[in-house]
Amino acid sequence: MSGRRGYMGFIGVDTGGSSIMRVFPEWARILDLPTDRLVGHDLPVGASDDAYVQLVERIRDDPEHRGALVTTHKMALYGAAHHLFDSLDPFAVACGEVSSIAVRDGRLLGHAKDPLTAALALDDVLPPDHFATTGATALVLGAGGAGTALTWSLQERLDRPARTVVTDTSAERLAHLRSVHERRGTDEGAIEYVRVGSPEASRDLLAETPPRSLVVNASGLGKDRPGSPLPADAVFPENAVVWEFNYRGTLEFLAQARAQEDERGLTVVDGWRYFIHGWSQVIAEVFDIDLTPELVERLADAAAAVR
């Protein structure tokens, strides 16, 4: 890519450890992007509003900066810096998060790609009639950005689960999630919002979950911080689909599911396809390109070589 200029950013906590740093140059070749440079912008969890504002202003004002993907900081960045954007998509406003920042024709564009990403990854995990034919429910452990995106996409399904339970340790995050679904128009009672004070409380909810249900770690535990939202003695429902949103980190939740995979007949899925869809959708937005299913599979094959 000699002679090409500019770079794309990656806003996270420990961006250097992500597989995308090795994948991006090859994806840039496949997609014929104008740059193959990906630069990490690391901020700690709980960074100040000023830190987010300064970073967004830097992206806006640097003519070489094409845009960025946002991971852990999606909601915090929106809260601190949404006023800097010239345009925010409806998902970003409804969910109160930004996962994609694009600089185009001098304008700063913010998008929340996570609901779309979650829907694409969910289609890879479950058949379209899973809930309708099994009577399964969904238990989502975590009400942050990932949990918000997943519950949104679950409610968009034609066979949406009759019962979705979302847990979190934070009453504030649960209240935010409830407000998102109120704005969406989600049916009252379709989602139960449960504040849990300990992993044992989540374990008790897991014990009430019927067979073949979807159980998801959307908490961030096992990636940004070590640990699992479930205690060591938690037992998954028989034939459940257990989805760990993370693909790297300490991954304690994934290990718990793997240990019960054969005995309980589980389908265990990590966050790799979510990673593929998440990055490819943001890259398509930043560089304003069309992304076909065939291209996504080419990107997935290229990424598998460095996993």
WONORJO-V340724 format. One line per field, one symbol per residue. burial: 1 if it has 16 or more other ideal C-beta (glycine too) atoms within 10 Angstrom, else 0. Layout:
BEGIN
burial->???
END
This chain:
BEGIN
burial->0000011111111010011100110111001010111101101000100011001100110000111111111111110111011001101101111111111000011111111111111100110001100101111111111111111111101011101111111000110110011001010000101001001011101100100111111111111100011100010110011111111110111101100100010101111111111111111111100010001101110110000
END
